[in-house]
């Protein structure tokens, strides 16, 4: 018996050592491909967050390889398991809007008039994120702006491909606009808001509702470091920040592919720019081009990228990247002209920075009023770090204050 226990202990020790070795190896590999620019404040804290994310992903991959669960489901579980408890200033309730789960945050303090309404779409690359991951952010917006916030738990990729997330967000928003009186909300003061992939969904929903006469007009859209196009992953910000946590260039493209097709096939073509025909690229250059980005944002080593054509096979798989509901930057001027007043937040050290800058220009060129707030020391995801106070950044707090 003692021999068996000794062998078992040695086996477990070896397994644990191997497990730790694999995790540390993956972390070292990821570190060798990452970079934290000197302009980022509190770089050690960002590195800690990066380690947490890498470790979670690596453990998830190991669990998937030994058949326990998928990597995606493990990462979602870890990210969404923290609960914040009761909020003394808010009524919080989970409901369903048109078969879409939502969480409503209503200030408890009485109001002399109808409140503002905020329909919020969480980020996470259309693959991750949930009502739980953005709980603290939604509570902050509801409390500090004294607004009713509706957080939308839309379907995620790769299980649910485009346009599932967009349709859920659109249906939930339409339901809310039809029923604002039930929540004490002024129908003329409803905005859509989202971060990252959620910013993409907010922009798409805003464009769709812009010309509708059967619903109250949206008051505004708030886009927090939004992802707005899938034509060009070689814009200056993609080149300059390709290895900056928390969103690498390669991952930004892979998330788009998982949202579109449920897999990451053709990732190399997307990264090199050989996934969309030259004719379409040339037609869209008036909207998606480094020429539309101020020169000061090209100073950190940008090199112009040669336009590449694509094969018919690849284009057939990825042509829906050109649809405005997935790439809102590609909407026609007649649509863009009708969207409501807009707030756009961008971060200097973010691959998605230029998506926000290009959309800012498109809106302004079409007569839409834009408030732009740029975090010079910001990185992707800085507004919502893990529902945690000790992992927050002063720059993220400044950004949130401006959003509010």
C-alpha positions in Angstrom: 0.0 0.0 0.0 2.8 2.4 0.9 4.5 1.7 -2.4 1.2 2.5 -4.3 0.8 5.7 -2.4 4.4 6.7 -3.1 4.0 6.0 -6.8 0.7 8.0 -6.8 2.3 10.9 -5.0 5.2 10.9 -7.5 2.8 10.8 -10.4 0.8 13.7 -9.0 3.9 15.7 -8.3 5.1 15.0 -11.8 1.7 16.0 -13.2 1.7 19.2 -11.2 5.2 20.1 -12.2 4.5 19.4 -15.8 1.3 21.5 -15.6 3.2 24.4 -14.1 6.0 24.0 -16.7 3.5 24.2 -19.5 1.8 27.2 -18.0 5.1 29.1 -17.4 6.3 28.1 -20.9 3.2 29.6 -22.5 3.5 32.7 -20.4 7.1 33.2 -21.4 6.2 32.7 -25.1 3.4 35.2 -24.8 5.7 37.7 -23.1 8.2 37.4 -25.8 5.6 38.5 -28.3 4.2 41.3 -26.1 5.3 44.9 -25.4 4.2 47.4 -22.8 5.1 50.9 -24.1 6.9 53.3 -21.9 3.9 55.7 -22.1 1.6 53.4 -20.1 1.3 54.3 -16.5 1.6 51.5 -13.9 3.1 49.0 -16.3 3.5 46.4 -13.6 -0.2 46.3 -13.0 -0.9 45.8 -16.7 1.6 43.0 -16.7 -0.2 41.3 -13.8 -3.5 41.5 -15.7 -1.8 40.1 -18.7 -0.4 37.2 -16.7 -3.8 36.4 -15.3 -5.3 36.4 -18.8 -2.6 34.2 -20.3 -2.7 31.8 -17.3 -6.4 31.4 -17.6 -6.2 30.7 -21.4 -3.4 28.2 -20.9 -5.2 26.3 -18.2 -8.3 26.3 -20.4 -6.3 24.9 -23.3 -4.8 22.1 -21.1 -8.3 21.2 -19.8 -9.6 21.1 -23.4 -6.7 18.8 -24.5 -7.5 16.3 -21.7 -11.2 16.4 -22.5 -12.6 18.1 -19.4 -14.1 21.3 -21.0 -13.4 23.7 -23.9 -10.9 26.5 -23.4 -13.6 29.1 -24.3 -16.0 27.7 -21.7 -13.3 27.7 -19.0 -12.3 31.3 -19.7 -15.9 32.4 -19.6 -16.4 30.6 -16.3 -13.4 32.2 -14.7 -14.2 35.7 -16.0 -17.8 35.6 -14.9 -17.7 33.9 -11.5 -17.2 37.0 -9.4 -20.4 38.5 -7.9 -20.7 42.0 -6.4 -23.7 41.5 -4.1 -26.4 44.0 -3.4 -25.9 47.6 -4.3 -27.4 50.0 -1.7 -28.2 52.6 -4.4 -29.6 50.4 -7.2 -32.5 48.1 -7.9 -31.0 45.3 -10.0 -33.1 42.8 -11.8 -32.6 40.1 -14.5 -35.3 40.0 -17.2 -35.7 38.9 -20.8 -36.3 41.2 -23.7 -37.5 39.4 -26.8 -35.8 36.1 -25.7 -32.6 38.1 -24.9 -31.4 38.1 -21.3 -30.9 41.5 -19.9 -29.9 43.0 -16.5 -31.6 46.3 -15.5 -30.0 48.8 -13.1 -32.4 51.4 -11.7 -31.4 54.1 -9.2 -33.3 53.8 -5.9 -33.3 57.6 -5.2 -36.6 59.2 -6.4 -36.5 61.3 -9.5 -38.6 64.4 -10.2 -38.6 63.6 -13.9 -38.1 60.6 -16.2 -34.6 59.3 -16.3 -32.1 58.8 -19.1 -31.9 55.2 -20.4 -28.7 53.5 -21.4 -28.7 50.2 -23.4 -25.3 48.7 -22.8 -23.5 46.0 -24.9 -20.5 44.4 -23.3 -17.1 43.8 -25.0 -15.1 40.6 -25.2 -14.5 40.1 -28.9 -18.0 38.6 -29.4 -16.6 35.4 -27.9 -16.2 36.4 -24.2 -17.9 38.9 -21.9 -21.2 38.7 -20.1 -23.6 40.5 -17.8 -21.2 39.5 -15.0 -18.0 40.7 -16.5 -19.4 44.3 -17.0 -21.4 44.4 -13.8 -19.2 46.9 -12.0 -19.1 49.2 -15.0 -22.8 49.2 -15.5 -23.4 49.9 -11.8 -21.0 52.8 -12.0 -22.8 54.3 -15.1 -26.2 53.8 -13.5 -25.2 55.4 -10.1 -23.0 58.2 -11.4 -25.2 59.4 -14.3 -28.5 58.6 -12.4 -29.6 56.6 -15.4 -31.5 53.4 -16.0 -29.0 51.0 -17.5 -30.0 47.9 -19.5 -27.1 45.5 -20.0 -27.7 43.0 -22.8 -26.5 39.4 -22.6 -26.3 38.7 -26.3 -25.4 35.3 -27.8 -21.7 34.7 -28.2 -19.4 33.3 -31.0 -18.2 30.8 -32.0 -21.4 28.9 -31.1 -23.6 31.7 -32.5 -22.2 33.4 -35.6 -22.9 36.8 -37.1 -25.4 38.3 -37.1 -26.7 36.6 -33.8 -25.1 39.2 -31.5 -26.2 42.1 -33.6 -29.8 40.8 -33.8 -30.0 40.2 -30.0 -28.7 43.8 -29.4 -31.1 45.3 -31.9 -34.1 43.3 -30.6 -33.4 44.2 -27.0 -33.0 47.9 -27.9 -36.2 48.0 -29.9 -38.1 46.3 -27.0 -36.7 48.9 -24.5 -37.6 51.8 -26.8 -41.2 50.4 -27.0 -41.4 50.1 -23.2 -39.5 52.9 -21.6 -42.5 54.0 -19.6 -42.3 50.8 -17.5 -38.9 51.8 -16.3 -39.4 55.5 -15.7 -37.3 56.4 -18.7 -37.7 59.4 -21.1 -38.1 57.9 -24.6 -36.3 60.9 -26.0 -33.2 60.3 -23.9 -32.1 56.8 -24.6 -28.6 56.0 -25.7 -26.7 52.9 -26.9 -23.3 52.3 -25.4 -20.7 49.6 -25.6 -17.0 48.8 -25.3 -14.8 47.1 -27.9 -17.0 44.5 -29.6 -19.9 46.1 -27.7 -19.0 49.4 -29.4 -19.2 47.7 -32.7 -22.7 46.5 -31.8 -23.8 49.9 -30.5 -22.7 51.5 -33.8 -24.5 48.9 -35.9 -27.7 49.2 -33.9 -27.5 53.0 -34.0 -27.2 52.9 -37.8 -30.1 50.5 -38.1 -32.4 52.6 -36.0 -31.3 55.9 -37.5 -33.9 55.9 -40.2 -36.8 54.4 -38.3 -39.9 56.4 -37.9 -41.8 53.9 -35.8 -39.5 54.2 -32.7 -38.2 57.1 -30.6 -35.0 58.4 -32.0 -31.9 57.5 -30.1 -30.4 60.4 -28.2 -26.8 59.4 -28.6 -24.3 56.6 -29.1 -21.3 56.1 -26.8 -18.5 54.0 -28.4 -15.7 52.9 -26.1 -12.6 51.8 -28.1 -14.9 50.3 -30.7 -14.0 47.7 -33.4 -15.6 49.1 -36.5 -14.1 47.4 -39.6 -12.5 44.2 -40.8 -11.0 45.4 -44.1 -7.6 46.6 -42.9 -5.6 45.2 -40.0 -2.5 47.1 -41.1 -3.6 50.6 -40.1 -1.0 52.6 -38.1 -2.5 51.6 -34.7 -2.5 47.9 -35.7 1.2 48.1 -36.6 2.2 50.2 -33.6 0.3 48.3 -30.9 0.3 44.8 -32.4 1.9 43.3 -29.2 0.4 45.6 -26.6 -1.9 43.9 -24.0 -4.7 43.4 -23.6 -5.6 43.0 -27.3 -3.0 41.8 -29.8 -3.4 42.5 -33.5 -3.7 38.7 -34.2 -6.4 38.2 -31.6 -8.4 41.2 -32.9 -8.5 39.5 -36.3 -9.2 36.1 -34.9 -12.2 37.4 -32.9 -13.6 38.9 -36.0 -13.3 35.6 -37.8 -14.9 33.7 -35.0 -17.8 36.1 -35.0 -18.2 35.9 -38.7 -17.6 32.2 -39.4 -17.2 30.5 -36.1 -13.5 29.6 -36.7 -10.2 31.3 -37.4 -9.6 29.9 -40.8 -8.0 32.4 -43.2 -6.4 34.3 -40.3 -3.2 34.8 -42.3 -5.0 36.2 -45.3 -6.9 38.6 -43.0 -3.7 39.8 -41.3 -1.8 40.4 -44.6 -4.8 42.0 -46.2 -5.5 39.4 -48.9 -9.1 38.6 -47.8 -11.0 41.4 -49.6 -10.8 42.2 -53.3 -8.7 45.3 -54.4 -11.8 46.8 -56.1 -13.7 46.9 -52.8 -10.6 48.2 -50.9 -10.1 51.0 -53.4 -13.8 51.9 -53.2 -13.7 52.0 -49.4 -10.4 53.9 -49.2 -12.4 57.1 -48.9 -13.5 55.7 -45.5 -10.8 53.2 -44.4 -7.4 54.6 -45.2 -4.3 55.8 -43.3 -4.7 59.0 -45.2 -7.7 59.9 -43.0 -5.7 59.5 -39.8 -3.9 62.6 -38.5 -0.1 62.5 -39.0 0.7 62.6 -35.3 -0.7 59.2 -34.9 1.7 57.7 -37.5 4.8 58.8 -35.7 5.6 55.5 -33.9 7.0 53.5 -36.8 4.1 53.2 -39.2 5.0 51.8 -42.6 2.5 52.0 -45.5 1.1 48.6 -46.4 0.9 47.3 -50.0 -2.6 46.5 -51.2 -3.0 42.8 -51.9 -5.8 41.1 -54.0 -7.6 38.0 -52.8 -8.7 34.7 -54.3 -12.4 34.1 -55.1 -12.5 31.3 -52.6 -11.3 33.4 -49.7 -13.5 36.3 -50.7 -16.6 34.1 -50.8 -15.9 33.0 -47.2 -15.2 36.5 -45.9 -17.3 38.9 -48.1 -19.7 39.6 -45.3 -16.9 41.5 -43.6 -18.1 44.3 -45.9 -21.6 44.5 -44.4 -22.1 47.6 -42.3 -23.8 45.6 -39.6 -20.4 44.0 -39.0 -18.2 46.8 -40.2 -20.1 50.1 -39.4 -17.3 52.2 -40.9 -18.5 51.0 -44.3 -22.1 52.3 -44.1 -23.2 54.7 -46.8 -23.2 58.5 -46.1 -27.0 58.6 -46.3 -27.0 56.3 -43.2 -24.1 57.9 -41.3 -25.8 61.3 -41.7 -28.8 60.1 -39.6 -27.0 58.7 -36.6 -27.4 60.6 -33.3 -24.8 62.7 -31.5 -21.8 60.5 -30.6 -19.2 60.1 -28.0 -16.0 58.1 -29.0 -13.3 57.1 -26.6 -9.9 55.9 -28.0 -6.7 54.8 -26.4 -3.2 55.5 -27.8 -1.9 52.0 -27.1 -4.8 50.1 -28.7 -4.9 48.3 -32.0 -8.5 49.6 -32.4 -7.5 53.3 -31.9 -7.7 54.1 -35.6 -11.1 52.5 -36.1 -12.4 55.1 -33.6 -10.4 57.9 -35.3 -11.7 57.0 -38.8 -15.3 56.8 -37.6 -14.9 60.2 -35.8 -13.9 61.7 -39.2 -16.8 60.0 -41.0 -19.3 61.3 -38.5 -18.0 64.8 -38.6 -17.8 64.8 -42.4 -21.5 63.9 -42.4 -22.5 66.7 -40.0 -22.9 64.5 -36.9 -21.7 66.1 -33.6 -18.9 64.1 -32.0 -17.3 64.4 -28.6 -14.0 62.6 -28.7 -11.9 61.7 -25.6 -8.5 60.2 -26.1 -6.5 58.5 -23.4 -2.8 59.3 -24.2 -1.6 56.6 -21.8 -4.5 54.2 -22.3 -4.6 50.6 -23.6 -7.4 48.4 -24.8 -9.7 47.3 -22.0 -8.6 50.0 -19.5 -12.1 51.0 -18.6 -13.2 47.6 -17.2 -10.4 45.6 -15.6 -12.0 42.5 -14.0 -14.6 44.2 -11.9 -11.7 45.0 -9.6 -10.7 48.2 -7.8 -7.1 47.1 -7.1 -6.6 46.4 -10.8 -8.0 49.7 -12.0 -6.0 52.5 -13.5 -6.4 56.3 -13.0 -6.6 56.8 -16.7 -9.5 54.3 -16.9 -11.2 56.3 -14.2 -10.8 59.5 -16.2 -12.3 57.8 -19.2 -15.2 56.5 -17.2 -15.8 60.0 -15.7 -16.0 61.4 -19.3 -18.4 58.6 -20.4 -20.7 59.4 -17.5 
